[in-house]
Every structure is written in C-alpha cells, then in structure tokens.
C-alpha cells in the first residue's frame, strides 16, 4: 500500500469516527431513554396493582389491568396470567350465582390469580416477592368495605324499583294534628326522663 493510500485510509477512518461517534452516542442514549420510559410505565402499572389489590373494583385497578397487555406484551408468562385472571372476572354465571360457597370460591380464585399475575410482573421488573406475601399483604380500612356494601345495596334497590320488584315505602302523616303529635312526643320524653331520674335516685339510696 502506497503512502498516499495509507493517508487516505486514515482520513476515512477519522472521518467515520467523527461522524459515527456522535451518531452512535445518540442512538445509545435514545435506546436507554426508551428503555427507562418503558420501565417507568411498567412500574406505574405494577405499583397501581399492588396498591389496589384490596380494592378490586377501583377504577385505577381496572385501568392498570387494561394496560398490562400493552406494556408487558413481550412477556409471555405475564400475558398468560393476565388472561387467566380475565377469564375469572368474566365468568358471569358464577358471579351471578346465588350460592355463597360458589361466590366465595370464585373470590379466592381471583385473589390467587391476582397474586400470580403480580408475582410474574415483579419478576420482569426485578423483584423477588414471595407469592404468599403478595396475596395476604395490603391494607384496606373496614369503612371502605362498608361503603361498597352500602352502594351495592342502593344500586340493587334502585334496579328492583325499576323492574317493579320492590315498592317505595311511603309513610302518611296527618299534618292537621301536628300539635297533638308534638305534645305526645314531649309527654313520652318526660316520662322517660322521669323514669331515668327515679332509677338514678334509687341506685343512690341502695348504694
């Protein structure tokens, strides 16, 4: 190889390094940013599912479950566990069953499958939680359960009203004799107060 050819080759290599170096750096940076954003989205879904695992009907949980198939599409085992969970959620016959044992069994299956799904997602994200801890962990105030039960009862009552299965209870009050009603109420209250005072006095004497 001549001196001229060697210099030309060196120039080409230098030029390639000058051009490809920044381009490679940009491509690597873009890859890392894309990977980080994907992980952040996955972590957001994972945290939501963990945070709502005692609130199965919350809107946040439903939205997060719908995003699992998008953000974990390359993780076959996660998708398999998700589909198993969705089959349980969509089992209308068992959810509408009047048999409490069937409902309780279905709820236990849902809890188990939620734990399995979250466990597989945790593995993808680098966590190593024990499945039993995912299943039994979490906190949910009893007041939330009471509120959900009350809302369910209200919805059920409204649907029964619409379908004609129940009648709206109505009490008729004769407003023409409102004074008599108030007088009777005051007399009843006075009788109760007198009895309470007498009981207290008798207790003091006997004491």
Secondary structure, DSSP 8 states (H G I E B T S, - for coil): --HHHHHHHHHHHHHHHHHHHHHHHHHHHHHHHHHHHHHHHHHHHHHHHHHTTT-TT-HHHHHHHHHHHHHTTT-HHHHHHHHHHHHHHT-HHHHT-S-HHHHHHHHHHHHHHHHHHHHHHHHHTT----HHHHHH-----HHHHHHHHHHHHHHHHHHHHHHTSS--------GGGHHHHHHHHHHHHHHHHHHHHHHHHHHHHH-
